[in-house]
Amino acid sequence: MNIAELRKKSSDELQSLLLELAREKFNLRMQQGTGQLSKPSQMKSVRRQIARVKTILTEMEVSKS
């Protein structure tokens, strides 16, 4: 999901997406711990997606003030 698509979403949608990404990150961490993670690059992409969502949420918060 790119930045333009994220900026079109509401704050509630972004919060639910953030929760979903956090769960995915947890599942990937568990797979990594047990040696079942097939694509280690998934961890990096999920972390970056989380950062993107948090950045957009912060921008929304600042623009409201």
C-alpha angles and dihedrals in degrees: 000000000000130000095259091057091048093051090056092059125090124245092256092052090050091050091053090047089051091052091049091050091049090054091048091050090051092050091049090050090052091049090049091051093053094043095246098114107118099184113037090185089072089075091058094048093049092049090051093048089052090051091050093052092047090049092052091047090052091049090052091050093050093047091055092058 
